[in-house]
């Protein structure tokens, strides 16, 4: 089991709840009854208020891990708990926020109405002050009445993140939220996400292919092995917050990027040599 760190004193206002994956495995049945082991024997503790980034070769099960925490998939073996209970309890209580690479905005609704949607799904009165606050936080105050088609890709992702945060969730799950964006827009949104998170440091799990993004945002970076995915390495991120663009230029940052990129290259070669590159889409 990879233990969660003690975050006491690291953040001024830690919020959120702990997440535990204990000996978790997930097997999918694919074509003609063939099975694929996406994740095997994965154990990890995530502390309340911790920001963890998960990286690994394509198809290693990163998104599967995230979906199990979100209660969108059930483990075949092992146990996933959030605040000591099954993830479905957190999801049913609308205490879980999720943002995917596909922003999944409803095209017929305005930005404001998309952000308000979780209130309606939870059967709660719409908190217009909360929506206004989040739209200001993500820089979209002037676009509250726009439709998604009128926004850039980066703006749509900001709406998706605002919607994921609107109910003040205890856990925030981010699956490649900026993966489809160009490098400049992605870096700018990384900085904006950091500011949003610093204002409310909730337990967060980010799946990403971008090592720089992981080091810029996370407290710890978890490296997964090729499928079947396991925890191959965990690295603490030593840089103080807030992290500006300058931190990405210091030798220590580049050394960590090189170390993690080298680990990913080694794992990818090992996976290819073992014949583990045949893809099962749900095991990404």
For each residue, the residues with C-beta under 8 A, 3 or more apart:
1: 22 43 44 45
2: 43 44 45 222 231 234
3: 45
4: 18 45 46 47 50
5: 47 50 219 220 236
6: 47
7: 10 11 14 47 48 49 50 219
8:
9:
10: 7 14 219
11: 7 14 49 201
12: 201
13: 200 201
14: 7 10 11 48 49 201
15: 48 49 170 200 201 202 203
16: 48 49 50 170 171 172 201 202 203 204
17: 48 82 83 90 95 170 171 203
18: 4 45 46 47 48 82 83 84 203
19: 45 46 69 80 81 82 171 203 205
20: 44 45 46 79 80 81 82
21: 24 42 43 44 45 65 68 69 78 79 80
22: 1 43 78 79 80 81
23: 41 42 43 77 78 79
24: 21 39 41 42 43 65 68 75 77 78 79 80
25: 37 39 40 41 42 75 76 77 78 228
26: 37 38 39 61 64 68 73 75 76 283
27: 35 36 37 38 76
28: 35 36 38 280 282 283
29: 33 34 35 36
30: 34 35 36 280
31: 34
32:
33: 29
34: 29 30 31
35: 27 28 29 30
36: 27 28 29 30 227 280 283
37: 25 26 27 40 227 228
38: 26 27 28 61 64 227 228 229 280 282 283
39: 24 25 26 42 61 64 65 68 75 227 228 229 230 283
40: 25 37 228 229 230
41: 23 24 25 78 230
42: 21 23 24 25 39 61 65 78 224 229 230 231
43: 1 2 21 22 23 24 78 231
44: 1 2 20 21 52 222 231
45: 1 2 3 4 18 19 20 21
46: 4 18 19 20 50 52 203 205
47: 4 5 6 7 18 50 203
48: 7 14 15 16 17 18 203
49: 7 11 14 15 16 201 202 203
50: 4 5 7 16 46 47 203 204 219 220
51: 197 201 204 206 217 218 219 220
52: 44 46 204 205 206 218 219 220 221 222
53: 205 206 207 208 213 214 215 217 218 220 221 222
54: 62 65 66 205 206 207 208 221 222 224
55: 62 207 208 209 210 211 214 221 222 223 224 260 264
56: 60 61 62 223 224 225 226 229 232 264 267
57: 60 224 225 226 264 267 268 271
58: 209 279 284
59: 226 227 276 277 279 280 283 284
60: 56 57 224 225 226 227 229 267 271 283 284
61: 26 38 39 42 56 64 65 224 227 228 229 283 284
62: 54 55 56 65 66 207 224 229 284
63: 66 67 175 176 207 282 283 284
64: 26 38 39 61 67 68 73 229 282 283 284
65: 21 24 39 42 54 61 62 68 69 207 224 229
66: 54 62 63 69 70 173 175 205 207
67: 63 64 70 72 73
68: 21 24 26 39 64 65 71 72 73 74 75 80 87
69: 19 21 65 66 80 82 87 171 173 205
70: 66 67 87 91 96 98 173
71: 68 74 86 87 88 90 91 96
72: 67 68
73: 26 64 67 68
74: 68 71
75: 24 25 26 39 68 78 79 80
76: 25 26 27
77: 23 24 25
78: 21 22 23 24 25 41 42 43 75
79: 20 21 22 23 24 75
80: 19 20 21 22 24 68 69 75 86 87
81: 19 20 22 84 85 86 87
82: 17 18 19 20 69 85 86 87 89 90 96 170 171
83: 17 18 90 170
84: 18 81
85: 81 82 89 90
86: 71 80 81 82 89
87: 68 69 70 71 80 81 82 90 91 96
88: 71 91 92
89: 82 85 86 92 93
90: 17 71 82 83 85 87 93 95 96 170 171
91: 70 71 87 88 94 95 96
92: 88 89
93: 89 90
94: 91 118 121 122 124 167 169
95: 17 90 91 167 169 170 171
96: 70 71 82 87 90 91 169 170 171 173
97: 164 165 166 167 169 171 172 173 202
98: 70 164 172 173 174 175
99: 103 157 160 161 163 164 172 173 174 175 177
100: 103 104 160 175 176 177
101: 175 176 177 178 179 180
102:
103: 99 100 148 156 157 159 160
104: 100 160
105: 109 114 148 156 159 160 163
106: 109 113 114 117 148
107: 147 148 149
108: 147
109: 105 106 113 114 117 147 148
110: 113 114 144 145 146 147
111: 114 115 135 140 143 144 145 146 147 148 151 159
112: 115 116 131 135 144 145
113: 106 109 110 116 117
114: 105 106 109 110 111 117 148 159 163
115: 111 112 131 134 135 159 162 163 166
116: 112 113 119 120 126 131 166
117: 106 109 113 114 120 121 163
118: 94 121 122 163 166 167
119: 116 122 124 125 126 127 166 167
120: 116 117 123 124 126
121: 94 117 118
122: 94 118 119 167
123: 120
124: 94 119 120 127 167
125: 119
126: 116 119 120 131
127: 119 124 130 131 166
128: 131 132
129: 132 133
130: 127 133 134 166 168
131: 112 115 116 126 127 128 134 135 162 166
132: 128 129 135 136 141
133: 129 130 136 137
134: 115 130 131 137 138 162 165 166
135: 111 112 115 131 132 138 140 141 143 144 162
136: 132 133 139 141
137: 133 134 162 195 196 199
138: 134 135 158 159 161 162 192 196
139: 136 158 192
140: 111 135 143 144 155 158 159 162
141: 132 135 136 144
142:
143: 111 135 140 146 150 151 155
144: 110 111 112 135 140 141
145: 110 111 112
146: 110 111 143 150 151
147: 107 108 109 110 111 150 151
148: 103 105 106 107 109 111 114 151 156 159
149: 107
150: 143 146 147
151: 111 143 146 147 148 155 156 159
152: 155 156 185
153: 156 157 180 181 185
154: 157 158 178 181 185 188 189
155: 140 143 151 152 158 159
156: 103 105 148 151 152 153 159 160
157: 99 103 153 154 160 161 177 178 181 189
158: 138 139 140 154 155 161 162 189 192
159: 103 105 111 114 115 138 140 148 151 155 156 162 163
160: 99 100 103 104 105 156 157 163 164 177
161: 99 138 157 158 164 165 174 177 193 196
162: 115 131 134 135 137 138 140 158 159 165 166
163: 99 105 114 115 117 118 159 160 166
164: 97 98 99 160 161 169 172 174
165: 97 134 161 162 168 169 172 196 200
166: 97 115 116 118 119 127 130 131 134 162 163
167: 94 95 97 118 119 122 124
168: 130 165 200 202
169: 94 95 96 97 164 165 172 202
170: 15 16 17 82 83 90 95 96 202 203
171: 16 17 19 69 82 90 95 96 97 202 203 204 205
172: 16 97 98 99 164 165 169 202 203 204 205
173: 66 69 70 96 97 98 99 204 205
174: 98 99 161 164 177 204 205 206 207
175: 63 66 98 99 100 101 207
176: 63 100 101 179 180 207 208 209
177: 99 100 101 157 160 161 174 189 193 206
178: 101 154 157 181 185 186 189 190 213
179: 101 176 208 209 210
180: 101 153 176
181: 153 154 157 178 185 186 189
182: 185 186
183: 186 187
184: 187 188
185: 152 153 154 178 181 182 188 189
186: 178 181 182 183 189 190 210 213
187: 183 184 190 191 245
188: 154 184 185 191 192
189: 154 157 158 177 178 181 185 186 192 193
190: 178 186 187 193 194 213 216 217
191: 187 188 194 195 244 245
192: 138 139 158 188 189 195 196
193: 161 177 189 190 196 197 217
194: 190 191 197 198 216 217 241 242 243
195: 137 191 192 198 199 242
196: 137 138 161 165 192 193 199 200
197: 51 193 194 200 201 202 204 217
198: 194 195 201 241 242
199: 137 195 196
200: 13 15 165 168 196 197
201: 11 12 13 14 15 16 49 51 197 198
202: 15 16 49 97 168 169 170 171 172 197
203: 15 16 17 18 19 46 47 48 49 50 170 171 172
204: 16 50 51 52 171 172 173 174 197
205: 19 46 52 53 54 66 69 171 172 173 174
206: 51 52 53 54 174 177 213 214 217 218
207: 53 54 55 62 63 65 66 174 175 176
208: 53 54 55 176 179 213 214
209: 55 58 176 179
210: 55 179 186 213 214
211: 55 214 215 221 257 260 261 264
212: 215 216 248 257
213: 53 178 186 190 206 208 210 216 217
214: 53 55 206 208 210 211 217 218 221 260
215: 53 211 212 218 221 237 239 253 256 257 260
216: 190 194 212 213 243 247 248
217: 51 53 190 193 194 197 206 213 214 243
218: 51 52 53 206 214 215 221 237
219: 5 7 10 50 51 52 236 237
220: 5 50 51 52 53 234 235 236 237
221: 52 53 54 55 211 214 215 218 234 235 237 260
222: 2 44 52 53 54 55 231 233 234
223: 55 56 231 232 233 234 235 260 263 264 267
224: 42 54 55 56 57 60 61 62 65 229 230 231 232
225: 56 57 60 228 229 230 231 232 267 270 271
226: 56 57 59 60 229 267 268 270 271 274 276 277
227: 36 37 38 39 59 60 61 271 276 280 283
228: 25 37 38 39 40 61 225
229: 38 39 40 42 56 60 61 62 64 65 224 225 226 283
230: 39 40 41 42 224 225
231: 2 42 43 44 222 223 224 225 234
232: 56 223 224 225 263 267
233: 222 223 263
234: 2 220 221 222 223 231
235: 220 221 223 256 259 260
236: 5 219 220
237: 215 218 219 220 221 256
238: 252
239: 215 243 247 252 253
240: 243
241: 194 198
242: 194 195 198
243: 194 216 217 239 240 247
244: 191 247
245: 187 191 248 249
246: 249 250
247: 216 239 243 244 250 253
248: 212 216 245 253
249: 245 246 253 254
250: 246 247 253 254
251: 254 255
252: 238 239 255 256
253: 215 239 247 248 249 250 256 257
254: 249 250 251 257 258
255: 251 252 258 259
256: 215 235 237 252 253 259 260
257: 211 212 215 253 254 260 261
258: 254 255 261 262
259: 235 255 256 262 263
260: 55 211 214 215 221 223 235 256 257 263 264
261: 211 257 258 264 265
262: 258 259 265 266
263: 223 232 233 259 260 266 267
264: 55 56 57 211 223 260 261 267 268
265: 261 262 268 269
266: 262 263 269 270
267: 56 57 60 223 225 226 232 263 264 270 271
268: 57 226 264 265 271 272
269: 265 266 272 273
270: 225 226 266 267 273 274
271: 57 60 225 226 227 267 268 274 276 277
272: 268 269 275 276 277
273: 269 270
274: 226 270 271
275: 272 278
276: 59 226 227 271 272
277: 59 226 271 272
278: 275
279: 58 59 283 284
280: 28 30 36 38 59 227 283
281: 284
282: 28 38 63 64
283: 26 28 36 38 39 59 60 61 63 64 227 229 279 280
284: 58 59 60 61 62 63 64 279 281
